[in-house]
Amino acid sequence: MIKLEAFLVIASLALTLYAFIDCAQRDETQIKKLPKWGWLLIILFVSTLGSVAYLIIGRDRGPKGPKNPKRRILPPDDDPDFLRKL
């Protein structure tokens, strides 16, 4: 019985830590319903229930990166357009 309780405590802490870090690293545009600081406070003080609420309704499940990534700048010796102009 003690092993089960220890497992539940560790799982609850891991879930809370994961949700807190995920929320802290996301951009404001990827978080729904509340501002980022609101979700962080809920996750911190309500622990497991706050973490589950954030993971279900608080975050946008889309890609983490920007939708239109900027084109990478290549140095002249690696840029095929520049080499064609020579």
DOVOLUM-135627 format. One record per atom (N, C-alpha, C): residue number from 1; residue in three letters; x, y, z. Coordinates in pm, whole numbers, plus 32768, in hexadecimal, padded with zeros to 4 digits. Layout:
<tortis>
<num->NUM, residuo->ALA, u->X, v->Y, w->Z>
...
</tortis>
This chain:
<tortis>
<num->1, residuo->MET, u->8051, v->7F89, w->8000>
<num->1, residuo->MET, u->8000, v->8000, w->8000>
<num->1, residuo->MET, u->8056, v->807E, w->8000>
<num->2, residuo->ILE, u->80C4, v->8078, w->804B>
<num->2, residuo->ILE, u->811C, v->80EC, w->8052>
<num->2, residuo->ILE, u->815E, v->8104, w->7FCA>
<num->3, residuo->LYS, u->817D, v->8099, w->7F81>
<num->3, residuo->LYS, u->81B9, v->80A9, w->7EFC>
<num->3, residuo->LYS, u->8158, v->80ED, w->7E9C>
<num->4, residuo->LEU, u->80DA, v->80CC, w->7EA5>
<num->4, residuo->LEU, u->8075, v->810B, w->7E50>
<num->4, residuo->LEU, u->8069, v->819F, w->7E6F>
<num->5, residuo->GLU, u->8067, v->81C1, w->7EEF>
<num->5, residuo->GLU, u->805E, v->824E, w->7F17>
<num->5, residuo->GLU, u->80DA, v->829B, w->7EEB>
<num->6, residuo->ALA, u->814E, v->825F, w->7EF8>
<num->6, residuo->ALA, u->81C9, v->82A0, w->7ECC>
<num->6, residuo->ALA, u->81C8, v->82B5, w->7E35>
<num->7, residuo->PHE, u->8197, v->8251, w->7DEB>
<num->7, residuo->PHE, u->818D, v->825F, w->7D5A>
<num->7, residuo->PHE, u->812F, v->82D0, w->7D34>
<num->8, residuo->LEU, u->80BD, v->82D9, w->7D77>
<num->8, residuo->LEU, u->805C, v->8343, w->7D58>
<num->8, residuo->LEU, u->8094, v->83CF, w->7D77>
<num->9, residuo->VAL, u->80DE, v->83DA, w->7DE4>
<num->9, residuo->VAL, u->811B, v->845A, w->7E07>
<num->9, residuo->VAL, u->8183, v->8482, w->7D9F>
<num->10, residuo->ILE, u->81D7, v->8424, w->7D78>
<num->10, residuo->ILE, u->823E, v->8441, w->7D14>
<num->10, residuo->ILE, u->8200, v->8461, w->7C8D>
<num->11, residuo->ALA, u->8197, v->8418, w->7C66>
<num->11, residuo->ALA, u->8152, v->8433, w->7BE8>
<num->11, residuo->ALA, u->8111, v->84BD, w->7BEA>
<num->12, residuo->SER, u->80D7, v->84E2, w->7C5A>
<num->12, residuo->SER, u->8098, v->8565, w->7C68>
<num->12, residuo->SER, u->8100, v->85D5, w->7C5D>
<num->13, residuo->LEU, u->8172, v->85C4, w->7C9E>
<num->13, residuo->LEU, u->81DD, v->8627, w->7C95>
<num->13, residuo->LEU, u->8216, v->8631, w->7C09>
<num->14, residuo->ALA, u->8225, v->85BF, w->7BC6>
<num->14, residuo->ALA, u->8259, v->85C0, w->7B3E>
<num->14, residuo->ALA, u->81F8, v->8605, w->7ADF>
<num->15, residuo->LEU, u->8178, v->85EB, w->7AED>
<num->15, residuo->LEU, u->8113, v->862D, w->7A99>
<num->15, residuo->LEU, u->8112, v->86C3, w->7AB1>
<num->16, residuo->THR, u->8118, v->86EC, w->7B2E>
<num->16, residuo->THR, u->811A, v->877A, w->7B4E>
<num->16, residuo->THR, u->8197, v->87BD, w->7B16>
<num->17, residuo->LEU, u->8208, v->877E, w->7B23>
<num->17, residuo->LEU, u->8284, v->87B6, w->7AEF>
<num->17, residuo->LEU, u->8281, v->87BF, w->7A57>
<num->18, residuo->TYR, u->8250, v->8757, w->7A15>
<num->18, residuo->TYR, u->8246, v->8759, w->7983>
<num->18, residuo->TYR, u->81EA, v->87CA, w->7953>
<num->19, residuo->ALA, u->8175, v->87D6, w->7990>
<num->19, residuo->ALA, u->8116, v->883D, w->7967>
<num->19, residuo->ALA, u->814E, v->88C8, w->7982>
<num->20, residuo->PHE, u->8191, v->88DC, w->79F2>
<num->20, residuo->PHE, u->81CB, v->895F, w->7A12>
<num->20, residuo->PHE, u->8235, v->8986, w->79AE>
<num->21, residuo->ILE, u->828F, v->892A, w->798D>
<num->21, residuo->ILE, u->82FA, v->8948, w->792E>
<num->21, residuo->ILE, u->82C1, v->895E, w->78A3>
<num->22, residuo->ASP, u->825F, v->890D, w->787B>
<num->22, residuo->ASP, u->8221, v->891C, w->77F8>
<num->22, residuo->ASP, u->81DE, v->89A5, w->77EC>
<num->23, residuo->CYS, u->8197, v->89CD, w->7852>
<num->23, residuo->CYS, u->8154, v->8A4F, w->7850>
<num->23, residuo->CYS, u->81BA, v->8AC1, w->784F>
<num->24, residuo->ALA, u->8222, v->8AB4, w->789C>
<num->24, residuo->ALA, u->8286, v->8B1F, w->78A4>
<num->24, residuo->ALA, u->82D1, v->8B31, w->7820>
<num->25, residuo->GLN, u->82E4, v->8AC6, w->77D4>
<num->25, residuo->GLN, u->8331, v->8ACF, w->7758>
<num->25, residuo->GLN, u->82DC, v->8AF7, w->76E0>
<num->26, residuo->ARG, u->825A, v->8AEC, w->76E9>
<num->26, residuo->ARG, u->8204, v->8B0D, w->7677>
<num->26, residuo->ARG, u->81F6, v->8BA3, w->7666>
<num->27, residuo->ASP, u->81DA, v->8BCA, w->75EB>
<num->27, residuo->ASP, u->81C0, v->8C55, w->75CA>
<num->27, residuo->ASP, u->8132, v->8C78, w->75F7>
<num->28, residuo->GLU, u->8119, v->8CF7, w->7611>
<num->28, residuo->GLU, u->8094, v->8D23, w->763D>
<num->28, residuo->GLU, u->8028, v->8CFF, w->75D8>
<num->29, residuo->THR, u->804B, v->8CFC, w->7558>
<num->29, residuo->THR, u->7FE7, v->8CE0, w->74F1>
<num->29, residuo->THR, u->7FBD, v->8C4D, w->74EE>
<num->30, residuo->GLN, u->8008, v->8BF6, w->752E>
<num->30, residuo->GLN, u->7FEA, v->8B68, w->752F>
<num->30, residuo->GLN, u->7F9E, v->8B3C, w->75AC>
<num->31, residuo->ILE, u->7F79, v->8B9B, w->7601>
<num->31, residuo->ILE, u->7F32, v->8B7B, w->767C>
<num->31, residuo->ILE, u->7EA5, v->8BB5, w->7672>
<num->32, residuo->LYS, u->7E42, v->8B62, w->7694>
<num->32, residuo->LYS, u->7DB7, v->8B8B, w->7687>
<num->32, residuo->LYS, u->7D77, v->8BA6, w->7710>
<num->33, residuo->LYS, u->7D08, v->8BEC, w->770D>
<num->33, residuo->LYS, u->7CAD, v->8C05, w->777E>
<num->33, residuo->LYS, u->7CE1, v->8C66, w->77E8>
<num->34, residuo->LEU, u->7D5D, v->8C5D, w->7811>
<num->34, residuo->LEU, u->7D96, v->8CB4, w->7878>
<num->34, residuo->LEU, u->7E20, v->8CE3, w->784A>
<num->35, residuo->PRO, u->7E53, v->8D50, w->7885>
<num->35, residuo->PRO, u->7EDD, v->8D75, w->7866>
<num->35, residuo->PRO, u->7F40, v->8D10, w->78A1>
<num->36, residuo->LYS, u->7FBA, v->8D17, w->7872>
<num->36, residuo->LYS, u->8020, v->8CB7, w->789D>
<num->36, residuo->LYS, u->8033, v->8CB9, w->7935>
<num->37, residuo->TRP, u->803A, v->8D30, w->7970>
<num->37, residuo->TRP, u->8052, v->8D38, w->7A00>
<num->37, residuo->TRP, u->7FDE, v->8CFA, w->7A4E>
<num->38, residuo->GLY, u->7F64, v->8D03, w->7A19>
<num->38, residuo->GLY, u->7EF1, v->8CC5, w->7A5B>
<num->38, residuo->GLY, u->7EFB, v->8C2E, w->7A5D>
<num->39, residuo->TRP, u->7F22, v->8BF5, w->79EC>
<num->39, residuo->TRP, u->7F32, v->8B63, w->79E7>
<num->39, residuo->TRP, u->7FA4, v->8B35, w->7A41>
<num->40, residuo->LEU, u->8010, v->8B82, w->7A43>
<num->40, residuo->LEU, u->8080, v->8B5B, w->7A9A>
<num->40, residuo->LEU, u->8057, v->8B5A, w->7B2D>
<num->41, residuo->LEU, u->8009, v->8BBE, w->7B56>
<num->41, residuo->LEU, u->7FDA, v->8BC0, w->7BE1>
<num->41, residuo->LEU, u->7F7A, v->8B4B, w->7BFE>
<num->42, residuo->ILE, u->7F21, v->8B2F, w->7B9F>
<num->42, residuo->ILE, u->7EC4, v->8ABF, w->7BB3>
<num->42, residuo->ILE, u->7F11, v->8A3B, w->7BBC>
<num->43, residuo->ILE, u->7F71, v->8A27, w->7B63>
<num->43, residuo->ILE, u->7FC0, v->89AC, w->7B66>
<num->43, residuo->ILE, u->800D, v->89A1, w->7BE9>
<num->44, residuo->LEU, u->8043, v->8A10, w->7C18>
<num->44, residuo->LEU, u->8094, v->8A0D, w->7C92>
<num->44, residuo->LEU, u->8041, v->89F4, w->7D0F>
<num->45, residuo->PHE, u->7FCD, v->8A36, w->7D1A>
<num->45, residuo->PHE, u->7F80, v->8A2D, w->7D96>
<num->45, residuo->PHE, u->7F17, v->89BE, w->7D97>
<num->46, residuo->VAL, u->7EE4, v->8997, w->7D24>
<num->46, residuo->VAL, u->7E7D, v->892F, w->7D21>
<num->46, residuo->VAL, u->7EBC, v->88A9, w->7CFC>
<num->47, residuo->SER, u->7F39, v->88A8, w->7CD9>
<num->47, residuo->SER, u->7F88, v->8830, w->7CC0>
<num->47, residuo->SER, u->7F4D, v->87D5, w->7C55>
<num->48, residuo->THR, u->7F22, v->875E, w->7C79>
<num->48, residuo->THR, u->7EFA, v->86FA, w->7C17>
<num->48, residuo->THR, u->7E80, v->8726, w->7BC6>
<num->49, residuo->LEU, u->7E1B, v->875A, w->7C07>
<num->49, residuo->LEU, u->7DA3, v->8785, w->7BBE>
<num->49, residuo->LEU, u->7DC2, v->87FB, w->7B62>
<num->50, residuo->GLY, u->7E15, v->8857, w->7B8F>
<num->50, residuo->GLY, u->7E3D, v->88C7, w->7B3B>
<num->50, residuo->GLY, u->7E90, v->889A, w->7AC5>
<num->51, residuo->SER, u->7EE5, v->8838, w->7ADA>
<num->51, residuo->SER, u->7F37, v->8804, w->7A6D>
<num->51, residuo->SER, u->7EE1, v->87BF, w->7A04>
<num->52, residuo->VAL, u->7E83, v->8770, w->7A30>
<num->52, residuo->VAL, u->7E2B, v->872B, w->79D1>
<num->52, residuo->VAL, u->7DD5, v->8790, w->7986>
<num->53, residuo->ALA, u->7DA2, v->87F5, w->79CD>
<num->53, residuo->ALA, u->7D51, v->885C, w->798C>
<num->53, residuo->ALA, u->7DA2, v->88A6, w->7922>
<num->54, residuo->TYR, u->7E1E, v->88C9, w->7944>
<num->54, residuo->TYR, u->7E73, v->890E, w->78E1>
<num->54, residuo->TYR, u->7E8C, v->88B6, w->7867>
<num->55, residuo->LEU, u->7EAD, v->8838, w->787E>
<num->55, residuo->LEU, u->7ECD, v->87DF, w->780E>
<num->55, residuo->LEU, u->7E54, v->87C5, w->77B5>
<num->56, residuo->ILE, u->7DDB, v->87C5, w->77EE>
<num->56, residuo->ILE, u->7D64, v->87A9, w->779E>
<num->56, residuo->ILE, u->7D2D, v->8826, w->775A>
<num->57, residuo->ILE, u->7D1A, v->8893, w->77A5>
<num->57, residuo->ILE, u->7CD8, v->8908, w->776A>
<num->57, residuo->ILE, u->7D31, v->8983, w->775D>
<num->58, residuo->GLY, u->7DA4, v->8983, w->779A>
<num->58, residuo->GLY, u->7DF3, v->89FC, w->77A0>
<num->58, residuo->GLY, u->7E59, v->8A11, w->7732>
<num->59, residuo->ARG, u->7E7C, v->89A9, w->76EB>
<num->59, residuo->ARG, u->7EE5, v->89BA, w->7686>
<num->59, residuo->ARG, u->7EB2, v->8998, w->75FC>
<num->60, residuo->ASP, u->7EF0, v->89D8, w->759B>
<num->60, residuo->ASP, u->7ED0, v->89BD, w->7511>
<num->60, residuo->ASP, u->7F23, v->8945, w->74E7>
<num->61, residuo->ARG, u->7EE3, v->88E1, w->74AD>
<num->61, residuo->ARG, u->7F29, v->8866, w->748B>
<num->61, residuo->ARG, u->7F70, v->886B, w->7405>
<num->62, residuo->GLY, u->7F77, v->88DF, w->73C9>
<num->62, residuo->GLY, u->7FBC, v->88EE, w->7349>
<num->62, residuo->GLY, u->8051, v->88E5, w->7359>
<num->63, residuo->PRO, u->809A, v->88F8, w->72ED>
<num->63, residuo->PRO, u->812D, v->88F1, w->72F6>
<num->63, residuo->PRO, u->8164, v->8960, w->734E>
<num->64, residuo->LYS, u->81D3, v->8943, w->7391>
<num->64, residuo->LYS, u->820E, v->89A4, w->73EC>
<num->64, residuo->LYS, u->8251, v->8A19, w->73A4>
<num->65, residuo->GLY, u->8288, v->89FD, w->732F>
<num->65, residuo->GLY, u->82CF, v->8A65, w->72E5>
<num->65, residuo->GLY, u->8272, v->8AC4, w->729D>
<num->66, residuo->PRO, u->82A9, v->8B2D, w->7264>
<num->66, residuo->PRO, u->8256, v->8B89, w->7218>
<num->66, residuo->PRO, u->821D, v->8B46, w->719B>
<num->67, residuo->LYS, u->81A9, v->8B77, w->716D>
<num->67, residuo->LYS, u->8168, v->8B38, w->70FB>
<num->67, residuo->LYS, u->81B4, v->8B51, w->7079>
<num->68, residuo->ASN, u->81EF, v->8BC4, w->706C>
<num->68, residuo->ASN, u->823D, v->8BE4, w->6FF5>
<num->68, residuo->ASN, u->82CE, v->8BFB, w->701E>
<num->69, residuo->PRO, u->831D, v->8B92, w->7027>
<num->69, residuo->PRO, u->83A7, v->8BA6, w->7054>
<num->69, residuo->PRO, u->83F5, v->8BFB, w->6FF0>
<num->70, residuo->LYS, u->844D, v->8C4D, w->7024>
<num->70, residuo->LYS, u->849F, v->8CA2, w->6FCE>
<num->70, residuo->LYS, u->8504, v->8C4D, w->6F83>
<num->71, residuo->ARG, u->8523, v->8C7B, w->6F0C>
<num->71, residuo->ARG, u->8587, v->8C35, w->6EBD>
<num->71, residuo->ARG, u->8610, v->8C48, w->6EFC>
<num->72, residuo->ARG, u->8658, v->8BDF, w->6F02>
<num->72, residuo->ARG, u->86DD, v->8BE3, w->6F40>
<num->72, residuo->ARG, u->873C, v->8C2E, w->6EE5>
<num->73, residuo->ILE, u->878D, v->8C84, w->6F1E>
<num->73, residuo->ILE, u->87EF, v->8CD0, w->6ED2>
<num->73, residuo->ILE, u->886A, v->8C78, w->6EBB>
<num->74, residuo->LEU, u->888E, v->8C69, w->6E3D>
<num->74, residuo->LEU, u->8902, v->8C16, w->6E1A>
<num->74, residuo->LEU, u->8979, v->8C70, w->6DFB>
<num->75, residuo->PRO, u->89F0, v->8C44, w->6E1E>
<num->75, residuo->PRO, u->8A66, v->8C90, w->6DF6>
<num->75, residuo->PRO, u->8A75, v->8C88, w->6D5E>
<num->76, residuo->PRO, u->8ABA, v->8CE7, w->6D21>
<num->76, residuo->PRO, u->8AC3, v->8CEC, w->6C8F>
<num->76, residuo->PRO, u->8AF6, v->8C6D, w->6C4E>
<num->77, residuo->ASP, u->8B54, v->8C27, w->6C8C>
<num->77, residuo->ASP, u->8B8B, v->8BB0, w->6C4C>
<num->77, residuo->ASP, u->8B2C, v->8B38, w->6C52>
<num->78, residuo->ASP, u->8ABF, v->8B41, w->6CA2>
<num->78, residuo->ASP, u->8A5C, v->8AD5, w->6CAA>
<num->78, residuo->ASP, u->89D9, v->8AFA, w->6C65>
<num->79, residuo->ASP, u->89CA, v->8B76, w->6C3A>
<num->79, residuo->ASP, u->894E, v->8BA5, w->6C00>
<num->79, residuo->ASP, u->894D, v->8B8B, w->6B69>
<num->80, residuo->PRO, u->88F5, v->8B32, w->6B37>
<num->80, residuo->PRO, u->88F6, v->8B12, w->6AA9>
<num->80, residuo->PRO, u->88D0, v->8B89, w->6A50>
<num->81, residuo->ASP, u->8878, v->8BE2, w->6A81>
<num->81, residuo->ASP, u->8854, v->8C58, w->6A32>
<num->81, residuo->ASP, u->88CD, v->8CB4, w->6A1F>
<num->82, residuo->PHE, u->891B, v->8CC6, w->6A87>
<num->82, residuo->PHE, u->8991, v->8D1B, w->6A7D>
<num->82, residuo->PHE, u->89F8, v->8CDD, w->6A1E>
<num->83, residuo->LEU, u->8A0C, v->8C5B, w->6A29>
<num->83, residuo->LEU, u->8A6F, v->8C18, w->69D4>
<num->83, residuo->LEU, u->8A45, v->8C1A, w->6941>
<num->84, residuo->ARG, u->89C3, v->8C16, w->6925>
<num->84, residuo->ARG, u->8994, v->8C1E, w->689A>
<num->84, residuo->ARG, u->89B2, v->8CA6, w->685C>
<num->85, residuo->LYS, u->89B2, v->8D0D, w->68AF>
<num->85, residuo->LYS, u->89CA, v->8D95, w->687D>
<num->85, residuo->LYS, u->8A5D, v->8DAE, w->685A>
<num->86, residuo->LEU, u->8AB5, v->8D5A, w->6889>
<num->86, residuo->LEU, u->8B45, v->8D70, w->686F>
<num->86, residuo->LEU, u->8B6B, v->8D52, w->67E3>
</tortis>
